[in-house]
């Protein structure tokens, strides 16, 4: 992989980075700063794949939990699990009662 003819290894060889992964990581950070909407798309994709929770999706997207819920609903993505503290408490109560 080269950008404008410059390979990550060249930046490492100049001791500007410790290794090629650092070069790639910085490139990804730059892309995400330049295009914050990509963070949202990644968060939605991972949430739909059920690899992250709603809270983690909001964190990745850089938005509040409520904004994430709104965004998912607007995109037609079904919310998984309880949506409020009250629902979590009710689920926990039902679980405790089921264990009796």
URRAQUI-V851021 format. One record per backbone hydrogen bond with DSSP energy under -0.5 kcal/mol. CO is the residue of the C=O (numbers start at 1). NH is the residue of the N-H. If there is no record, write none. Layout:
BEGIN
CO|NH / CO|NH
END
This chain:
BEGIN
1|8 / 2|4 / 3|6 / 5|7 / 6|3 / 7|10 / 7|11 / 8|11 / 8|12 / 9|13 / 10|14 / 11|16 / 11|17 / 12|15 / 19|22 / 19|23 / 20|24 / 21|25 / 22|26 / 23|27 / 24|28 / 25|29 / 26|30 / 27|31 / 28|32 / 29|33 / 30|34 / 31|35 / 35|38 / 35|39 / 36|39 / 36|40 / 37|41 / 38|42 / 39|43 / 40|44 / 41|45 / 42|46 / 43|47 / 44|48 / 45|49 / 46|51 / 46|52 / 47|50 / 53|57 / 54|58 / 55|59 / 56|60 / 57|61 / 58|62 / 58|63 / 64|68 / 65|69 / 66|70 / 67|71 / 68|72 / 69|73 / 70|74 / 71|75 / 72|77 / 73|76 / 76|78 / 84|88 / 85|89 / 86|90 / 87|91 / 88|92 / 89|93 / 90|94 / 91|95 / 92|96 / 93|97 / 94|98 / 95|99 / 96|100 / 97|100
END
